[in-house]
Amino acid sequence: MSDTEVIQSAAERPSRGGGNIFARIALFVRQVVAELKKVVAPTRSELMTYTSVVLVFLIVVMIFVVVLDYGFGMLAGWVFG
């Protein structure tokens, strides 16, 4: 038995035989709404921190790729003259 089956109660668990498609869709929508209620929006300071971390990481990766590109370009120029 998987973890998700353990978490779901027997009443919420969809039947194995397929069951009513509309009941399964309604169950899915209820579960999506329940999960969305758990979502917490970040504060302004958290958002600024996350944004700056992403931008710094992006700049570091860009520099790394530029250095590799330049190095392979120089190597190709040296090998193939």
mmCIF file of the N, C-alpha and C atoms, coordinates in Angstrom:
data_MODEL
# 
_entry.id   MODEL 
# 
loop_
_atom_site.group_PDB 
_atom_site.id 
_atom_site.type_symbol 
_atom_site.label_atom_id 
_atom_site.label_alt_id 
_atom_site.label_comp_id 
_atom_site.label_asym_id 
_atom_site.label_entity_id 
_atom_site.label_seq_id 
_atom_site.pdbx_PDB_ins_code 
_atom_site.Cartn_x 
_atom_site.Cartn_y 
_atom_site.Cartn_z 
_atom_site.occupancy 
_atom_site.B_iso_or_equiv 
_atom_site.pdbx_formal_charge 
_atom_site.auth_seq_id 
_atom_site.auth_comp_id 
_atom_site.auth_asym_id 
_atom_site.auth_atom_id 
_atom_site.pdbx_PDB_model_num 
ATOM 1   N N  . MET A 1 1  ? 0.851   -1.176 0.000   1.00 0.00 ? 1  MET A N  1 
ATOM 2   C CA . MET A 1 1  ? 0.000   0.000  0.000   1.00 0.00 ? 1  MET A CA 1 
ATOM 3   C C  . MET A 1 1  ? 0.896   1.238  0.000   1.00 0.00 ? 1  MET A C  1 
ATOM 4   N N  . SER A 1 2  ? 0.625   2.180  -0.889  1.00 0.00 ? 2  SER A N  1 
ATOM 5   C CA . SER A 1 2  ? 1.467   3.374  -1.001  1.00 0.00 ? 2  SER A CA 1 
ATOM 6   C C  . SER A 1 2  ? 1.105   4.386  0.067   1.00 0.00 ? 2  SER A C  1 
ATOM 7   N N  . ASP A 1 3  ? 1.948   5.410  0.209   1.00 0.00 ? 3  ASP A N  1 
ATOM 8   C CA . ASP A 1 3  ? 1.728   6.447  1.216   1.00 0.00 ? 3  ASP A CA 1 
ATOM 9   C C  . ASP A 1 3  ? 0.439   7.211  0.973   1.00 0.00 ? 3  ASP A C  1 
ATOM 10  N N  . THR A 1 4  ? 0.127   7.495  -0.290  1.00 0.00 ? 4  THR A N  1 
ATOM 11  C CA . THR A 1 4  ? -1.082  8.269  -0.567  1.00 0.00 ? 4  THR A CA 1 
ATOM 12  C C  . THR A 1 4  ? -2.335  7.485  -0.225  1.00 0.00 ? 4  THR A C  1 
ATOM 13  N N  . GLU A 1 5  ? -2.297  6.174  -0.393  1.00 0.00 ? 5  GLU A N  1 
ATOM 14  C CA . GLU A 1 5  ? -3.455  5.366  -0.026  1.00 0.00 ? 5  GLU A CA 1 
ATOM 15  C C  . GLU A 1 5  ? -3.624  5.316  1.478   1.00 0.00 ? 5  GLU A C  1 
ATOM 16  N N  . VAL A 1 6  ? -2.529  5.368  2.213   1.00 0.00 ? 6  VAL A N  1 
ATOM 17  C CA . VAL A 1 6  ? -2.608  5.362  3.662   1.00 0.00 ? 6  VAL A CA 1 
ATOM 18  C C  . VAL A 1 6  ? -3.206  6.665  4.156   1.00 0.00 ? 6  VAL A C  1 
ATOM 19  N N  . ILE A 1 7  ? -2.850  7.779  3.532   1.00 0.00 ? 7  ILE A N  1 
ATOM 20  C CA . ILE A 1 7  ? -3.319  9.095  3.958   1.00 0.00 ? 7  ILE A CA 1 
ATOM 21  C C  . ILE A 1 7  ? -4.810  9.262  3.675   1.00 0.00 ? 7  ILE A C  1 
ATOM 22  N N  . GLN A 1 8  ? -5.285  8.780  2.545   1.00 0.00 ? 8  GLN A N  1 
ATOM 23  C CA . GLN A 1 8  ? -6.689  8.944  2.188   1.00 0.00 ? 8  GLN A CA 1 
ATOM 24  C C  . GLN A 1 8  ? -7.546  8.011  3.029   1.00 0.00 ? 8  GLN A C  1 
ATOM 25  N N  . SER A 1 9  ? -8.694  8.509  3.432   1.00 0.00 ? 9  SER A N  1 
ATOM 26  C CA . SER A 1 9  ? -9.621  7.642  4.146   1.00 0.00 ? 9  SER A CA 1 
ATOM 27  C C  . SER A 1 9  ? -10.326 6.755  3.143   1.00 0.00 ? 9  SER A C  1 
ATOM 28  N N  . ALA A 1 10 ? -10.971 5.714  3.637   1.00 0.00 ? 10 ALA A N  1 
ATOM 29  C CA . ALA A 1 10 ? -11.657 4.768  2.754   1.00 0.00 ? 10 ALA A CA 1 
ATOM 30  C C  . ALA A 1 10 ? -12.792 5.449  2.003   1.00 0.00 ? 10 ALA A C  1 
ATOM 31  N N  . ALA A 1 11 ? -13.424 6.441  2.598   1.00 0.00 ? 11 ALA A N  1 
ATOM 32  C CA . ALA A 1 11 ? -14.538 7.128  1.941   1.00 0.00 ? 11 ALA A CA 1 
ATOM 33  C C  . ALA A 1 11 ? -14.053 7.997  0.790   1.00 0.00 ? 11 ALA A C  1 
ATOM 34  N N  . GLU A 1 12 ? -12.834 8.550  0.917   1.00 0.00 ? 12 GLU A N  1 
ATOM 35  C CA . GLU A 1 12 ? -12.310 9.434  -0.122  1.00 0.00 ? 12 GLU A CA 1 
ATOM 36  C C  . GLU A 1 12 ? -11.654 8.660  -1.251  1.00 0.00 ? 12 GLU A C  1 
ATOM 37  N N  . ARG A 1 13 ? -11.206 7.438  -0.989  1.00 0.00 ? 13 ARG A N  1 
ATOM 38  C CA . ARG A 1 13 ? -10.450 6.680  -1.970  1.00 0.00 ? 13 ARG A CA 1 
ATOM 39  C C  . ARG A 1 13 ? -11.350 6.275  -3.133  1.00 0.00 ? 13 ARG A C  1 
ATOM 40  N N  . PRO A 1 14 ? -10.938 6.602  -4.369  1.00 0.00 ? 14 PRO A N  1 
ATOM 41  C CA . PRO A 1 14 ? -11.756 6.192  -5.514  1.00 0.00 ? 14 PRO A CA 1 
ATOM 42  C C  . PRO A 1 14 ? -11.771 4.684  -5.648  1.00 0.00 ? 14 PRO A C  1 
ATOM 43  N N  . SER A 1 15 ? -12.863 4.157  -6.170  1.00 0.00 ? 15 SER A N  1 
ATOM 44  C CA . SER A 1 15 ? -12.987 2.711  -6.315  1.00 0.00 ? 15 SER A CA 1 
ATOM 45  C C  . SER A 1 15 ? -12.039 2.212  -7.390  1.00 0.00 ? 15 SER A C  1 
ATOM 46  N N  . ARG A 1 16 ? -11.632 0.970  -7.289  1.00 0.00 ? 16 ARG A N  1 
ATOM 47  C CA . ARG A 1 16 ? -10.694 0.376  -8.226  1.00 0.00 ? 16 ARG A CA 1 
ATOM 48  C C  . ARG A 1 16 ? -11.367 0.055  -9.565  1.00 0.00 ? 16 ARG A C  1 
ATOM 49  N N  . GLY A 1 17 ? -12.683 -0.148 -9.576  1.00 0.00 ? 17 GLY A N  1 
ATOM 50  C CA . GLY A 1 17 ? -13.377 -0.554 -10.775 1.00 0.00 ? 17 GLY A CA 1 
ATOM 51  C C  . GLY A 1 17 ? -13.727 0.588  -11.702 1.00 0.00 ? 17 GLY A C  1 
ATOM 52  N N  . GLY A 1 18 ? -13.348 1.771  -11.414 1.00 0.00 ? 18 GLY A N  1 
ATOM 53  C CA . GLY A 1 18 ? -13.635 2.920  -12.264 1.00 0.00 ? 18 GLY A CA 1 
ATOM 54  C C  . GLY A 1 18 ? -14.668 3.830  -11.623 1.00 0.00 ? 18 GLY A C  1 
ATOM 55  N N  . GLY A 1 19 ? -15.806 3.293  -11.235 1.00 0.00 ? 19 GLY A N  1 
ATOM 56  C CA . GLY A 1 19 ? -16.831 4.072  -10.558 1.00 0.00 ? 19 GLY A CA 1 
ATOM 57  C C  . GLY A 1 19 ? -17.420 5.143  -11.452 1.00 0.00 ? 19 GLY A C  1 
ATOM 58  N N  . ASN A 1 20 ? -18.203 5.997  -10.848 1.00 0.00 ? 20 ASN A N  1 
ATOM 59  C CA . ASN A 1 20 ? -18.851 7.095  -11.557 1.00 0.00 ? 20 ASN A CA 1 
ATOM 60  C C  . ASN A 1 20 ? -17.813 8.174  -11.873 1.00 0.00 ? 20 ASN A C  1 
ATOM 61  N N  . ILE A 1 21 ? -17.689 8.515  -13.139 1.00 0.00 ? 21 ILE A N  1 
ATOM 62  C CA . ILE A 1 21 ? -16.680 9.495  -13.558 1.00 0.00 ? 21 ILE A CA 1 
ATOM 63  C C  . ILE A 1 21 ? -16.940 10.856 -12.921 1.00 0.00 ? 21 ILE A C  1 
ATOM 64  N N  . PHE A 1 22 ? -18.206 11.229 -12.769 1.00 0.00 ? 22 PHE A N  1 
ATOM 65  C CA . PHE A 1 22 ? -18.523 12.533 -12.183 1.00 0.00 ? 22 PHE A CA 1 
ATOM 66  C C  . PHE A 1 22 ? -18.188 12.573 -10.698 1.00 0.00 ? 22 PHE A C  1 
ATOM 67  N N  . ALA A 1 23 ? -18.356 11.457 -10.003 1.00 0.00 ? 23 ALA A N  1 
ATOM 68  C CA . ALA A 1 23 ? -17.986 11.392 -8.585  1.00 0.00 ? 23 ALA A CA 1 
ATOM 69  C C  . ALA A 1 23 ? -16.479 11.491 -8.433  1.00 0.00 ? 23 ALA A C  1 
ATOM 70  N N  . ARG A 1 24 ? -15.741 10.857 -9.341  1.00 0.00 ? 24 ARG A N  1 
ATOM 71  C CA . ARG A 1 24 ? -14.286 10.928 -9.278  1.00 0.00 ? 24 ARG A CA 1 
ATOM 72  C C  . ARG A 1 24 ? -13.791 12.333 -9.583  1.00 0.00 ? 24 ARG A C  1 
ATOM 73  N N  . ILE A 1 25 ? -14.436 13.010 -10.533 1.00 0.00 ? 25 ILE A N  1 
ATOM 74  C CA . ILE A 1 25 ? -14.059 14.393 -10.843 1.00 0.00 ? 25 ILE A CA 1 
ATOM 75  C C  . ILE A 1 25 ? -14.359 15.304 -9.662  1.00 0.00 ? 25 ILE A C  1 
ATOM 76  N N  . ALA A 1 26 ? -15.524 15.120 -9.035  1.00 0.00 ? 26 ALA A N  1 
ATOM 77  C CA . ALA A 1 26 ? -15.889 15.935 -7.869  1.00 0.00 ? 26 ALA A CA 1 
ATOM 78  C C  . ALA A 1 26 ? -14.904 15.714 -6.723  1.00 0.00 ? 26 ALA A C  1 
ATOM 79  N N  . LEU A 1 27 ? -14.498 14.458 -6.509  1.00 0.00 ? 27 LEU A N  1 
ATOM 80  C CA . LEU A 1 27 ? -13.506 14.155 -5.476  1.00 0.00 ? 27 LEU A CA 1 
ATOM 81  C C  . LEU A 1 27 ? -12.189 14.858 -5.783  1.00 0.00 ? 27 LEU A C  1 
ATOM 82  N N  . PHE A 1 28 ? -11.774 14.803 -7.042  1.00 0.00 ? 28 PHE A N  1 
ATOM 83  C CA . PHE A 1 28 ? -10.533 15.463 -7.446  1.00 0.00 ? 28 PHE A CA 1 
ATOM 84  C C  . PHE A 1 28 ? -10.606 16.961 -7.182  1.00 0.00 ? 28 PHE A C  1 
ATOM 85  N N  . VAL A 1 29 ? -11.702 17.597 -7.554  1.00 0.00 ? 29 VAL A N  1 
ATOM 86  C CA . VAL A 1 29 ? -11.859 19.047 -7.352  1.00 0.00 ? 29 VAL A CA 1 
ATOM 87  C C  . VAL A 1 29 ? -11.836 19.372 -5.864  1.00 0.00 ? 29 VAL A C  1 
ATOM 88  N N  . ARG A 1 30 ? -12.516 18.565 -5.045  1.00 0.00 ? 30 ARG A N  1 
ATOM 89  C CA . ARG A 1 30 ? -12.493 18.806 -3.587  1.00 0.00 ? 30 ARG A CA 1 
ATOM 90  C C  . ARG A 1 30 ? -11.078 18.693 -3.033  1.00 0.00 ? 30 ARG A C  1 
ATOM 91  N N  . GLN A 1 31 ? -10.317 17.723 -3.511  1.00 0.00 ? 31 GLN A N  1 
ATOM 92  C CA . GLN A 1 31 ? -8.947  17.554 -3.033  1.00 0.00 ? 31 GLN A CA 1 
ATOM 93  C C  . GLN A 1 31 ? -8.055  18.706 -3.496  1.00 0.00 ? 31 GLN A C  1 
ATOM 94  N N  . VAL A 1 32 ? -8.265  19.194 -4.713  1.00 0.00 ? 32 VAL A N  1 
ATOM 95  C CA . VAL A 1 32 ? -7.488  20.335 -5.204  1.00 0.00 ? 32 VAL A CA 1 
ATOM 96  C C  . VAL A 1 32 ? -7.779  21.570 -4.365  1.00 0.00 ? 32 VAL A C  1 
ATOM 97  N N  . VAL A 1 33 ? -9.048  21.825 -4.085  1.00 0.00 ? 33 VAL A N  1 
ATOM 98  C CA . VAL A 1 33 ? -9.423  22.984 -3.268  1.00 0.00 ? 33 VAL A CA 1 
ATOM 99  C C  . VAL A 1 33 ? -8.829  22.861 -1.868  1.00 0.00 ? 33 VAL A C  1 
ATOM 100 N N  . ALA A 1 34 ? -8.855  21.661 -1.296  1.00 0.00 ? 34 ALA A N  1 
ATOM 101 C CA . ALA A 1 34 ? -8.273  21.455 0.044   1.00 0.00 ? 34 ALA A CA 1 
ATOM 102 C C  . ALA A 1 34 ? -6.776  21.734 0.036   1.00 0.00 ? 34 ALA A C  1 
ATOM 103 N N  . GLU A 1 35 ? -6.080  21.320 -1.014  1.00 0.00 ? 35 GLU A N  1 
ATOM 104 C CA . GLU A 1 35 ? -4.643  21.588 -1.102  1.00 0.00 ? 35 GLU A CA 1 
ATOM 105 C C  . GLU A 1 35 ? -4.363  23.072 -1.303  1.00 0.00 ? 35 GLU A C  1 
ATOM 106 N N  . LEU A 1 36 ? -5.178  23.738 -2.108  1.00 0.00 ? 36 LEU A N  1 
ATOM 107 C CA . LEU A 1 36 ? -4.967  25.164 -2.348  1.00 0.00 ? 36 LEU A CA 1 
ATOM 108 C C  . LEU A 1 36 ? -5.199  25.993 -1.091  1.00 0.00 ? 36 LEU A C  1 
ATOM 109 N N  . LYS A 1 37 ? -6.047  25.514 -0.182  1.00 0.00 ? 37 LYS A N  1 
ATOM 110 C CA . LYS A 1 37 ? -6.265  26.229 1.077   1.00 0.00 ? 37 LYS A CA 1 
ATOM 111 C C  . LYS A 1 37 ? -5.032  26.182 1.966   1.00 0.00 ? 37 LYS A C  1 
ATOM 112 N N  . LYS A 1 38 ? -4.137  25.219 1.734   1.00 0.00 ? 38 LYS A N  1 
ATOM 113 C CA . LYS A 1 38 ? -2.910  25.095 2.527   1.00 0.00 ? 38 LYS A CA 1 
ATOM 114 C C  . LYS A 1 38 ? -1.809  26.036 2.050   1.00 0.00 ? 38 LYS A C  1 
ATOM 115 N N  . VAL A 1 39 ? -1.959  26.623 0.867   1.00 0.00 ? 39 VAL A N  1 
ATOM 116 C CA . VAL A 1 39 ? -0.925  27.468 0.280   1.00 0.00 ? 39 VAL A CA 1 
ATOM 117 C C  . VAL A 1 39 ? -0.826  28.775 1.056   1.00 0.00 ? 39 VAL A C  1 
ATOM 118 N N  . VAL A 1 40 ? 0.396   29.171 1.364   1.00 0.00 ? 40 VAL A N  1 
ATOM 119 C CA . VAL A 1 40 ? 0.643   30.423 2.075   1.00 0.00 ? 40 VAL A CA 1 
ATOM 120 C C  . VAL A 1 40 ? 1.471   31.322 1.161   1.00 0.00 ? 40 VAL A C  1 
ATOM 121 N N  . ALA A 1 41 ? 0.990   32.524 0.914   1.00 0.00 ? 41 ALA A N  1 
ATOM 122 C CA . ALA A 1 41 ? 1.717   33.466 0.067   1.00 0.00 ? 41 ALA A CA 1 
ATOM 123 C C  . ALA A 1 41 ? 2.929   34.003 0.836   1.00 0.00 ? 41 ALA A C  1 
ATOM 124 N N  . PRO A 1 42 ? 4.075   34.180 0.155   1.00 0.00 ? 42 PRO A N  1 
ATOM 125 C CA . PRO A 1 42 ? 5.254   34.707 0.844   1.00 0.00 ? 42 PRO A CA 1 
ATOM 126 C C  . PRO A 1 42 ? 5.075   36.184 1.194   1.00 0.00 ? 42 PRO A C  1 
ATOM 127 N N  . THR A 1 43 ? 5.759   36.594 2.248   1.00 0.00 ? 43 THR A N  1 
ATOM 128 C CA . THR A 1 43 ? 5.742   38.010 2.613   1.00 0.00 ? 43 THR A CA 1 
ATOM 129 C C  . THR A 1 43 ? 6.587   38.781 1.612   1.00 0.00 ? 43 THR A C  1 
ATOM 130 N N  . ARG A 1 44 ? 6.524   40.092 1.684   1.00 0.00 ? 44 ARG A N  1 
ATOM 131 C CA . ARG A 1 44 ? 7.292   40.919 0.749   1.00 0.00 ? 44 ARG A CA 1 
ATOM 132 C C  . ARG A 1 44 ? 8.787   40.672 0.904   1.00 0.00 ? 44 ARG A C  1 
ATOM 133 N N  . SER A 1 45 ? 9.268   40.568 2.138   1.00 0.00 ? 45 SER A N  1 
ATOM 134 C CA . SER A 1 45 ? 10.706  40.348 2.344   1.00 0.00 ? 45 SER A CA 1 
ATOM 135 C C  . SER A 1 45 ? 11.128  38.963 1.840   1.00 0.00 ? 45 SER A C  1 
ATOM 136 N N  . GLU A 1 46 ? 10.287  37.954 2.054   1.00 0.00 ? 46 GLU A N  1 
ATOM 137 C CA . GLU A 1 46 ? 10.609  36.625 1.540   1.00 0.00 ? 46 GLU A CA 1 
ATOM 138 C C  . GLU A 1 46 ? 10.651  36.640 0.013   1.00 0.00 ? 46 GLU A C  1 
ATOM 139 N N  . LEU A 1 47 ? 9.691   37.330 -0.587  1.00 0.00 ? 47 LEU A N  1 
ATOM 140 C CA . LEU A 1 47 ? 9.643   37.410 -2.042  1.00 0.00 ? 47 LEU A CA 1 
ATOM 141 C C  . LEU A 1 47 ? 10.886  38.099 -2.598  1.00 0.00 ? 47 LEU A C  1 
ATOM 142 N N  . MET A 1 48 ? 11.318  39.162 -1.951  1.00 0.00 ? 48 MET A N  1 
ATOM 143 C CA . MET A 1 48 ? 12.529  39.866 -2.389  1.00 0.00 ? 48 MET A CA 1 
ATOM 144 C C  . MET A 1 48 ? 13.753  38.962 -2.227  1.00 0.00 ? 48 MET A C  1 
ATOM 145 N N  . THR A 1 49 ? 13.822  38.213 -1.137  1.00 0.00 ? 49 THR A N  1 
ATOM 146 C CA . THR A 1 49 ? 14.941  37.300 -0.910  1.00 0.00 ? 49 THR A CA 1 
ATOM 147 C C  . THR A 1 49 ? 14.964  36.211 -1.970  1.00 0.00 ? 49 THR A C  1 
ATOM 148 N N  . TYR A 1 50 ? 13.817  35.595 -2.228  1.00 0.00 ? 50 TYR A N  1 
ATOM 149 C CA . TYR A 1 50 ? 13.743  34.530 -3.237  1.00 0.00 ? 50 TYR A CA 1 
ATOM 150 C C  . TYR A 1 50 ? 14.119  35.065 -4.610  1.00 0.00 ? 50 TYR A C  1 
ATOM 151 N N  . THR A 1 51 ? 13.642  36.252 -4.946  1.00 0.00 ? 51 THR A N  1 
ATOM 152 C CA . THR A 1 51 ? 13.943  36.843 -6.249  1.00 0.00 ? 51 THR A CA 1 
ATOM 153 C C  . THR A 1 51 ? 15.428  37.121 -6.386  1.00 0.00 ? 51 THR A C  1 
ATOM 154 N N  . SER A 1 52 ? 16.039  37.673 -5.349  1.00 0.00 ? 52 SER A N  1 
ATOM 155 C CA . SER A 1 52 ? 17.468  37.986 -5.423  1.00 0.00 ? 52 SER A CA 1 
ATOM 156 C C  . SER A 1 52 ? 18.303  36.711 -5.506  1.00 0.00 ? 52 SER A C  1 
ATOM 157 N N  . VAL A 1 53 ? 17.908  35.661 -4.811  1.00 0.00 ? 53 VAL A N  1 
ATOM 158 C CA . VAL A 1 53 ? 18.643  34.391 -4.888  1.00 0.00 ? 53 VAL A CA 1 
ATOM 159 C C  . VAL A 1 53 ? 18.566  33.833 -6.307  1.00 0.00 ? 53 VAL A C  1 
ATOM 160 N N  . VAL A 1 54 ? 17.403  33.887 -6.923  1.00 0.00 ? 54 VAL A N  1 
ATOM 161 C CA . VAL A 1 54 ? 17.249  33.393 -8.290  1.00 0.00 ? 54 VAL A CA 1 
ATOM 162 C C  . VAL A 1 54 ? 18.084  34.218 -9.261  1.00 0.00 ? 54 VAL A C  1 
ATOM 163 N N  . LEU A 1 55 ? 18.061  35.539 -9.120  1.00 0.00 ? 55 LEU A N  1 
ATOM 164 C CA . LEU A 1 55 ? 18.832  36.392 -10.024 1.00 0.00 ? 55 LEU A CA 1 
ATOM 165 C C  . LEU A 1 55 ? 20.334  36.175 -9.871  1.00 0.00 ? 55 LEU A C  1 
ATOM 166 N N  . VAL A 1 56 ? 20.815  36.030 -8.648  1.00 0.00 ? 56 VAL A N  1 
ATOM 167 C CA . VAL A 1 56 ? 22.242  35.781 -8.423  1.00 0.00 ? 56 VAL A CA 1 
ATOM 168 C C  . VAL A 1 56 ? 22.629  34.440 -9.023  1.00 0.00 ? 56 VAL A C  1 
ATOM 169 N N  . PHE A 1 57 ? 21.812  33.418 -8.801  1.00 0.00 ? 57 PHE A N  1 
ATOM 170 C CA . PHE A 1 57 ? 22.096  32.104 -9.376  1.00 0.00 ? 57 PHE A CA 1 
ATOM 171 C C  . PHE A 1 57 ? 22.123  32.177 -10.897 1.00 0.00 ? 57 PHE A C  1 
ATOM 172 N N  . LEU A 1 58 ? 21.183  32.898 -11.482 1.00 0.00 ? 58 LEU A N  1 
ATOM 173 C CA . LEU A 1 58 ? 21.126  33.052 -12.934 1.00 0.00 ? 58 LEU A CA 1 
ATOM 174 C C  . LEU A 1 58 ? 22.388  33.727 -13.463 1.00 0.00 ? 58 LEU A C  1 
ATOM 175 N N  . ILE A 1 59 ? 22.848  34.763 -12.793 1.00 0.00 ? 59 ILE A N  1 
ATOM 176 C CA . ILE A 1 59 ? 24.060  35.463 -13.221 1.00 0.00 ? 59 ILE A CA 1 
ATOM 177 C C  . ILE A 1 59 ? 25.279  34.553 -13.118 1.00 0.00 ? 59 ILE A C  1 
ATOM 178 N N  . VAL A 1 60 ? 25.384  33.775 -12.042 1.00 0.00 ? 60 VAL A N  1 
ATOM 179 C CA . VAL A 1 60 ? 26.509  32.853 -11.869 1.00 0.00 ? 60 VAL A CA 1 
ATOM 180 C C  . VAL A 1 60 ? 26.510  31.810 -12.978 1.00 0.00 ? 60 VAL A C  1 
ATOM 181 N N  . VAL A 1 61 ? 25.350  31.249 -13.293 1.00 0.00 ? 61 VAL A N  1 
ATOM 182 C CA . VAL A 1 61 ? 25.274  30.241 -14.360 1.00 0.00 ? 61 VAL A CA 1 
ATOM 183 C C  . VAL A 1 61 ? 25.601  30.868 -15.709 1.00 0.00 ? 61 VAL A C  1 
ATOM 184 N N  . MET A 1 62 ? 25.142  32.091 -15.960 1.00 0.00 ? 62 MET A N  1 
ATOM 185 C CA . MET A 1 62 ? 25.458  32.769 -17.217 1.00 0.00 ? 62 MET A CA 1 
ATOM 186 C C  . MET A 1 62 ? 26.959  32.979 -17.353 1.00 0.00 ? 62 MET A C  1 
ATOM 187 N N  . ILE A 1 63 ? 27.616  33.406 -16.288 1.00 0.00 ? 63 ILE A N  1 
ATOM 188 C CA . ILE A 1 63 ? 29.068  33.613 -16.322 1.00 0.00 ? 63 ILE A CA 1 
ATOM 189 C C  . ILE A 1 63 ? 29.778  32.297 -16.591 1.00 0.00 ? 63 ILE A C  1 
ATOM 190 N N  . PHE A 1 64 ? 29.325  31.225 -15.942 1.00 0.00 ? 64 PHE A N  1 
ATOM 191 C CA . PHE A 1 64 ? 29.918  29.906 -16.150 1.00 0.00 ? 64 PHE A CA 1 
ATOM 192 C C  . PHE A 1 64 ? 29.791  29.467 -17.613 1.00 0.00 ? 64 PHE A C  1 
ATOM 193 N N  . VAL A 1 65 ? 28.632  29.665 -18.208 1.00 0.00 ? 65 VAL A N  1 
ATOM 194 C CA . VAL A 1 65 ? 28.408  29.268 -19.600 1.00 0.00 ? 65 VAL A CA 1 
ATOM 195 C C  . VAL A 1 65 ? 29.250  30.129 -20.543 1.00 0.00 ? 65 VAL A C  1 
ATOM 196 N N  . VAL A 1 66 ? 29.365  31.420 -20.273 1.00 0.00 ? 66 VAL A N  1 
ATOM 197 C CA . VAL A 1 66 ? 30.180  32.298 -21.114 1.00 0.00 ? 66 VAL A CA 1 
ATOM 198 C C  . VAL A 1 66 ? 31.648  31.874 -21.053 1.00 0.00 ? 66 VAL A C  1 
ATOM 199 N N  . VAL A 1 67 ? 32.148  31.544 -19.867 1.00 0.00 ? 67 VAL A N  1 
ATOM 200 C CA . VAL A 1 67 ? 33.536  31.110 -19.723 1.00 0.00 ? 67 VAL A CA 1 
ATOM 201 C C  . VAL A 1 67 ? 33.762  29.801 -20.480 1.00 0.00 ? 67 VAL A C  1 
ATOM 202 N N  . LEU A 1 68 ? 32.836  28.847 -20.331 1.00 0.00 ? 68 LEU A N  1 
ATOM 203 C CA . LEU A 1 68 ? 32.960  27.587 -21.073 1.00 0.00 ? 68 LEU A CA 1 
ATOM 204 C C  . LEU A 1 68 ? 32.914  27.822 -22.576 1.00 0.00 ? 68 LEU A C  1 
ATOM 205 N N  . ASP A 1 69 ? 31.998  28.651 -23.031 1.00 0.00 ? 69 ASP A N  1 
ATOM 206 C CA . ASP A 1 69 ? 31.874  28.947 -24.459 1.00 0.00 ? 69 ASP A CA 1 
ATOM 207 C C  . ASP A 1 69 ? 33.156  29.581 -24.991 1.00 0.00 ? 69 ASP A C  1 
ATOM 208 N N  . TYR A 1 70 ? 33.682  30.536 -24.267 1.00 0.00 ? 70 TYR A N  1 
ATOM 209 C CA . TYR A 1 70 ? 34.924  31.187 -24.684 1.00 0.00 ? 70 TYR A CA 1 
ATOM 210 C C  . TYR A 1 70 ? 36.086  30.181 -24.704 1.00 0.00 ? 70 TYR A C  1 
ATOM 211 N N  . GLY A 1 71 ? 36.154  29.351 -23.661 1.00 0.00 ? 71 GLY A N  1 
ATOM 212 C CA . GLY A 1 71 ? 37.239  28.365 -23.593 1.00 0.00 ? 71 GLY A CA 1 
ATOM 213 C C  . GLY A 1 71 ? 37.158  27.352 -24.725 1.00 0.00 ? 71 GLY A C  1 
ATOM 214 N N  . PHE A 1 72 ? 35.955  26.819 -24.986 1.00 0.00 ? 72 PHE A N  1 
ATOM 215 C CA . PHE A 1 72 ? 35.816  25.869 -26.094 1.00 0.00 ? 72 PHE A CA 1 
ATOM 216 C C  . PHE A 1 72 ? 36.050  26.537 -27.447 1.00 0.00 ? 72 PHE A C  1 
ATOM 217 N N  . GLY A 1 73 ? 35.668  27.799 -27.573 1.00 0.00 ? 73 GLY A N  1 
ATOM 218 C CA . GLY A 1 73 ? 35.948  28.530 -28.810 1.00 0.00 ? 73 GLY A CA 1 
ATOM 219 C C  . GLY A 1 73 ? 37.429  28.698 -29.035 1.00 0.00 ? 73 GLY A C  1 
ATOM 220 N N  . MET A 1 74 ? 38.167  29.042 -27.987 1.00 0.00 ? 74 MET A N  1 
ATOM 221 C CA . MET A 1 74 ? 39.622  29.191 -28.087 1.00 0.00 ? 74 MET A CA 1 
ATOM 222 C C  . MET A 1 74 ? 40.272  27.845 -28.395 1.00 0.00 ? 74 MET A C  1 
ATOM 223 N N  . LEU A 1 75 ? 39.802  26.776 -27.733 1.00 0.00 ? 75 LEU A N  1 
ATOM 224 C CA . LEU A 1 75 ? 40.330  25.448 -27.973 1.00 0.00 ? 75 LEU A CA 1 
ATOM 225 C C  . LEU A 1 75 ? 40.081  25.010 -29.419 1.00 0.00 ? 75 LEU A C  1 
ATOM 226 N N  . ALA A 1 76 ? 38.881  25.250 -29.933 1.00 0.00 ? 76 ALA A N  1 
ATOM 227 C CA . ALA A 1 76 ? 38.565  24.884 -31.318 1.00 0.00 ? 76 ALA A CA 1 
ATOM 228 C C  . ALA A 1 76 ? 39.429  25.687 -32.282 1.00 0.00 ? 76 ALA A C  1 
ATOM 229 N N  . GLY A 1 77 ? 39.649  26.967 -31.981 1.00 0.00 ? 77 GLY A N  1 
ATOM 230 C CA . GLY A 1 77 ? 40.523  27.791 -32.831 1.00 0.00 ? 77 GLY A CA 1 
ATOM 231 C C  . GLY A 1 77 ? 41.952  27.298 -32.826 1.00 0.00 ? 77 GLY A C  1 
ATOM 232 N N  . TRP A 1 78 ? 42.430  26.840 -31.684 1.00 0.00 ? 78 TRP A N  1 
ATOM 233 C CA . TRP A 1 78 ? 43.794  26.328 -31.586 1.00 0.00 ? 78 TRP A CA 1 
ATOM 234 C C  . TRP A 1 78 ? 43.932  24.987 -32.297 1.00 0.00 ? 78 TRP A C  1 
ATOM 235 N N  . VAL A 1 79 ? 42.924  24.096 -32.144 1.00 0.00 ? 79 VAL A N  1 
ATOM 236 C CA . VAL A 1 79 ? 42.989  22.765 -32.757 1.00 0.00 ? 79 VAL A CA 1 
ATOM 237 C C  . VAL A 1 79 ? 42.820  22.845 -34.254 1.00 0.00 ? 79 VAL A C  1 
ATOM 238 N N  . PHE A 1 80 ? 41.827  23.601 -34.729 1.00 0.00 ? 80 PHE A N  1 
ATOM 239 C CA . PHE A 1 80 ? 41.513  23.624 -36.153 1.00 0.00 ? 80 PHE A CA 1 
ATOM 240 C C  . PHE A 1 80 ? 42.132  24.803 -36.890 1.00 0.00 ? 80 PHE A C  1 
ATOM 241 N N  . GLY A 1 81 ? 42.822  25.658 -36.171 1.00 0.00 ? 81 GLY A N  1 
ATOM 242 C CA . GLY A 1 81 ? 43.587  26.739 -36.737 1.00 0.00 ? 81 GLY A CA 1 
ATOM 243 C C  . GLY A 1 81 ? 42.846  27.714 -37.516 1.00 0.00 ? 81 GLY A C  1 
# 
